[in-house]
């Protein structure tokens, strides 16, 4: 799930303060802990893991609030959801879900990101061209009843009752207590853009900001050119923050596909000395030596390069140090989207046996698309 921080208007702040519900905003959503295998047994309910914007939906009469994980309002970015929520949800309720955009039978996270735009006219245009949907998977309150202390199996049952006659763009996520079906979802629906599978304890209560659920996500590995790095902004001495990764496309251009990081602090210090020889004269023939140009740096031009500012960078220092195109690293990643790693990759090992020119997109596993609506029950 993406983390975003859009601004609230004064009206939206007042809206949140004026609500009178058993569970009033702001509320932090319940979280999941990543595990390597699904827990098995009769005590679990399994769901597909959606890749969108997490949102808590508050309704108090005619008032609707779409609250992001950062406790910000998403109302202005998804105006097409407000009327369907008013017409299909109970007058007073709080639900947990994910805002998604489907395009050609798969989730389109890039289209979702385009919605976080300062121009209302642009948001309105996109909402008509590619409208969003919302997938619900939990219930916090209904009418005067607070469900947060109820076991999840009861919350799920009440959620199904609430949404029994709902129609798109409102959906309820599929759920099963059959681990074989959950594993089938894990294998089949990655092509539809789903992240993996969730496991939720049937007896679990709703615990805001606690990692009490479990998630298994797709992961595979590939070999990438290490074409540069960024400095670590913390610590008391120079340290490496992340490695910049590249893959060659069919035209032979080195495309910036993402970064790997999350190194222990001692490893960050070690990398400073390890990378030092590869910094010498690195910019002379570097394929990204024009990445100070805003257009190419942003990834919108013919070649993706690091370093450009966009509305997603929020003023962060994206400066980077080039390395000679000699190092290859094997990294673990979850999935690709629009030619880049959807999330930060994880460093596995150096590959001294592989020349950089062999680091191409051709090595990546291609997951065939699966029709998105096939995930939902047939009567939805």
N, C-alpha and C positions, 0 to 999 in steps of 0.2 A: 504494500500500500504506500502511495506517495505521501510525503509530508509537505504541506503548503501552508503559507501564512498570509492569506489575503486580509486586507484591512476591513474593519467594521465601520459602517457609517453610524452617526449618532442615533438615527432612527432604529437601526438594528440592535444597538446596545440597549435602547429603551425597550424594544420589543422583548428582549431576553429578560430584562428586569421586571417587566409587567406580567409575565406569565405566572400562573398559579397552578402548578401541577405537583403531583406527588414526587416527581423527579424533575426539578427545575434546572435550566441551564445556568452556567456551564457545567458539563459533566465529562470527565475523561473516559474514553472508551476502554473496555476490557481488552487485553492484549494476549498474544500467543507466544509461546517459546518454541524456537526451532529445534526439531529433533531429527535424527537420521532415519527412523522407522516409525510407522504408525503404531500407537498402542492398540493392542487387540483385546477383545473380550466383550462381554455383554454390558459393560458399564459406560460405553462410549457411543456418541452420535457423530457421524462423519458428514462433512460438507465440502464442496469444492471451495478452493481459496480464490477469491476474486481479486483482480488487479485493477483497482480504480482509486477513487478518493473516498476514504472512510468518512462516514457522516452519521451523526446522531440527529434524528428528525424529531423535533418537538412540535406538537400541535396543541394549541389552546384556542378553541373556537375558530375564528377566521385567521388567526395568527399562526404563521409557520416559520420555523427557524431550522435551517440546515446548518448544523454546527460541525466544523472540521475537527480533526484530531487535535489541532492546536487551539481549539476553543474559539475559532473565528467563524464568522458567518459566510456561507457560500451562496446565499440567496441571489445576489446580483449576477452570479456567474452561471446559474442554471434556472433561469426564469420559467422555462417550459415545464419544470417539475411542480411548480407551486399549485397550479389549479388542479392537476390530477391528485395531488396529495390532499387538497381540501375536499375533493369530491369523493374520495375512496377511503380515507382513513377515518377512524372514530373522532368525534369532536375534541376529545382530550386524550392524548396518548404520547408516548415517547418510544421510538423504535431505533434500532441500530442496523446499519446497512452500509452499502457501498454504491457510490455513484459511478456508473460506467457508460461508455459509448461503444456501441457495436457497429462494425463496418465490414461488409462483405463476409459475414459469418464468423467474425472474430472480434475480440476486444481491441480497441484502438486507443492506447494510452496517449499517443502523440496528439490525437484529436482532443482528448480530455484536457491536456495541458494548455492547448490553445485557448481554452475558455478563460483562463486566469489572465484577463486582459483589461487594461484600465479604461478602454473605450466601450461604453454601453452599446453603441451602434454595432461594434464588431461582435460583441457577445450575442446581441439579438440576431444578427445575420447567421452566426454559426449555430445558434439554437434552432434555427429553421432548417439549415442545410444538413446538419447532423445532430439530431436531438439526443439528449442523454436519457438514460434509464436509471432506475435505482433497484438494487437487489437487497431485500431485507433478510436478516438472519437472527435477530433477537428482539425481545420486548422488555422494556424497563417499566412502563406503567400504562394503564388504561383506565379511563374515567377517574375514579377516586382511589384506585387500587395500585399500590406499589408492588411490582413483581420482582424487584431486584433480589429479595431474599428467598424467592421461590426457586426450586431446582430447575435446571435448564429444560428438562423434559416437559415440565409444566408450562414454562414460558414458550417453548416451541409449539406446544399444542394450542395455546391461546393465540399465538401468532398465526398459525394456520387457519384458525377460526376467523380472525380479523380479516385475513387476505383471501378468504375462500372464493370471493367473487371479484377480486381485483383483476385489472387488465393492464397491459403495458401502457405507460412506461413503468408501472409498479409491478414487481415480481417478488416471489419468495424463493430463496435458494433451495435447491434440492437437498434432502437430508436422508441418511440411512443409518441403521445400526448394523448393517452387513459389511464387514471389512472387505469381502471380495468385491462388492460393488464399489467401495471406496477406492480400492486399488485399480479397478477398471477405469474409474474417473481419472485417476492420476495418470494412467497410460494414454487414454484416448483424447483427453480434452486440452492437452497443452497447446495443440494447434489452434484452439479457439482463444488462446491468450490467457488461460487460467494459470495461476501461480503454482498450484499444487493441491493439497488436501488438508483440511482442518480436522482435528479430533477434539471433541468437547465432552467433558464428563456429564452424564445424565443428571447427576445429583448436584452439580456445581451451581453456586449462586453467582449473581453478576457482581464482579469485583472491579471497579474502575481502576485503570492504570496498573493492573496486576497481570502478570503473565501466567495465567492459570489454564489457558488452552494450549494445544499443541498444533504445530504445523510441520508438514513435510513438503519441501519445495524441490523443484527440478534442479538438478545440477549436473554439469558435464565439464569437460576440460578441453582446452585448445592451446596451441603455441602461438605466442604473440611477440612481435618486435617490441623491445623496450626502447623507446625513442626519446625519452626525457623523464624528468621527475619534478615534483614540487617540494619545496621545503616544508618541514613541520613547523607550525606557527607557535608551538608551545615548547616548553623545556628551557634549560639554561645554557645549551650549547647547540651547534648546528646538528640537525637531524633531518632525515628524509621523511616526508609526509606520505607521498604516493608515487607510484611509477606510472608513466603515461604509456599506453599500449597502442599498437598499430597492427593492422592487417593490410595486405596488398589486395587491391581489387583486380578485376579482369584486365583493366587497362594498364596495370603495373604501378598505379599510384598508391602510396602508403596512406591509408585512412586512419584517423584517430578514432578508436572504437571504445575507449573508456580508460579507467584507471584501476589499479589494485593497490590496496593499502591495508589498514588495520594491523600494522606490524607492532609487535612488542617494542617498548621504548629502546631496549638495548639493541634490537635489530635495526631500528632507525639510525642509531649512532653508527653501527657497523657499516650500513649502506653508504654513508658519506665517504668513507675511505675506499670501499669497494668500487664505487662508481667514479671516483676521482680520475683514473686513467682514461675513461671513456668520455670525459668532458673536454679533453684537449682538442682544440680545433673542430669541435663538434658542429658548429653552425655553418662552417664553410660550404659543405655540400649537403646540408640537411634538407630533407624534403619538406619540412615545415618551416623553413626559414622566412616565409612571408606571413607567418601567423599573427603578426602584430596588426594586420589589416582586419578591421572589424567584420567585414562580410565573410571572408574565408574562415576567420577564427570561430565564427558562430556556428559553423557546420552547415550553413545554408548554401554555400557555394559548391563548385564541382568537387572540391576536396575538403574533407573534414579535418580540421586542425584544432589544437587546444588553445585556450587563452582568451577567447572573446567574451565580452560581457553580454548578458541577455537578461530578460526579466526573471529568469530562474536563478541567476547567480547572486542577485540581491546585493551587489556591490562587493562581493568577496574578492580577495586577491587571488587571481587565477594565473599569475605569472609563473613561468616554468623555466627550467634549465634544460637545454638540449644535450643529448648523448649521441655519440657516433652510432651509426646503424650497424651494430655488431652483436648486441646482446639479444638473446631469445629467452623468454620465460614461459613455462607452462603454468597456466592459471585455471582456476575453477570458476565457472560462471553459471548463472541460472538460465537465462535465455536472451536472445537478441531481439531488438526491435528497431526497425529503420536502420539496420546496419551497425548498431551499437549495442553494447551490453546494457541491459535494462537496469541492472544494479551494479554496485562495485564488485569487481572480480577479486578473487583471493589467490595470493601467490602460493604456488606449490613447490616449484624448483626451477633452477636454471637449466637450460637445454644447450649445452656446449656442442652437442652433436648435430645440431640442426642449423642450417644457414638461414639468415633472415628472409631471403627471397622465398623460402618455402612456407612462410607464415602468410597464408592466403585464406580468403573466405571459403575456398573450396573444401577446407578440412572440417568445416562446421557441419554438424548434423542438422538436416532440414526436417522439421516436424510438419507433416501434412496437416492442412487446416481441417478442422472438424466443425460442422455446422453448429453455431452457438445455441440455437434454440433447441437442439437435440438434448441439451443438458436439462432443460426444464421438463417437468411432468407433462404428459401428452395433453392433459386438459387445460394447460396454461396458455 
